[in-house]
């Protein structure tokens, strides 16, 4: 019986993302009017520990401190990642936050889409751009 062994070795400095290379490490940046965001890129082409601070403004003025949204691990495919998470604020309010980003060198740009529901105000949707860079 013949056994075929296939092995590939990726450099530690980059994660394979289809035909693009995405640099491993910690990225940080801002969403919309200055809400902070941070995440890590692994050698397995994954975005991990993604935390986005965000509060929609379509249902009134935001609070002094924006809530933090934590995402599960997201795959990077052809230099792009996307995912969604949500928070509930008691029984009368919730916010779904979707993110999609595309890497270009040591930078990533994209958008965050918020779908907010407040029982007394209804539903609103807001889209804000984001940018992040590899911390060196």
N, C-alpha and C positions, 0 to 999 in steps of 0.2 A: 504494500500500500504506500503510495506517495503522498506526502503532505506538503502543501504549498503554504509557505509562511510569507505574509506580506507585512512589511513594516514601514512606517513613515516617521520621520523625526521632524518636528517643527522647532524652529529656533525659539528660545525662551522669551525673546523680546517681542514676538508678535503672535497674534491669534489669527488663524486662517479664517477668512470671511469670504468664501467663494473665491473669486479671482483677486479680491482686494486683501490687503494686509491691514489689520487693526492692531495698534500697539497696546500691549498689556500695560496695566497700571491703574492708577486712580485718576478719575476725571472729575472736575467740578465746574459749575457754571451757574447760570441764572435763567429763570423762566419769566417771561413777560416783564412786569415792572420791577423785577429785582428779587424775586423769590429764589432762594438757594436750592441747588440740586447737587447730588454727588453719587458716584457709582464706581465700581471697579470692573475692569475687563480681564478675564482669565485667558490662559493659554488654550482653553477648550472652546473658544469663540462664544463666550457667555458674558452677559452683563449681570453682575451680582451686587447685592447690597445697594440697590437703587433706592434712594430716598429723595422725594420731591416735596418741597414745601410749596403749598398753593392754596389760595382762597379765591373763589370766583367773586366778581364784583357785579354781576348782572342781577343779583338779588339784594343789592344794597352795599353799603360800605363794608370792607373786610375788617376783621379784628386786628388788634395790634400785632399778634403773633399768628402766622398762618399755620394751619394743621400740616403735619408731616404724613405723606403717603409712602408706604413701604411696598415694594414690588417683589414678587417671586423672581427667581432666576429667569432671564430672558435670553434666547438664542440669538446670535448674530449670524445672519445669512446674507451673503453678497454685500457686506458692509452696512446692513440695515438691521435694526431691532425694533420690536414693538411689544406692547403689553398693556394691561389694564389692572386697576385695583380700585377699591372703594372704602369709604368710611361712613359710619352711621353716627349721627349726633342725636342721641336719645331716640325717641320713636317718631319724631316729626321732621327730621331732616337727614339727608344723605347726599353724598357726592361721589360720583364715579369719575375716575381720572384715567384717561388713556394717553399713552405716549408712543411716539414713533420718531426715530432718529436715524440719521445716515452719517457714517464716518467719512472724513476726508483728511487723510494724514493723521495728525494728532488732535484733530478737532471733530466735533460732532454737532450737527444742527438738526432741528426738527420742530415738532409741535406737541403741545399738551392740550388735550380736549377735555373740558370739564362738563359733566352733565349733573347739575345740582337740582335737588328737590327740597323745597321747604313747604310744609303742609299749607301754611297760610299764604304763601306767595306763588306756589306752583313750580314748574320746571323751567330751567333756563340752561342754555348751552353756551360755552365760551371757549374760544381757541386762542392760545398764546404761544408764540415762538419761544424756542430755547436755544442756547448755545453752551457748549462745555468744551474744556480743553484738558489735555493730559497734564497733570501736575508734575513738574520736573524738579 
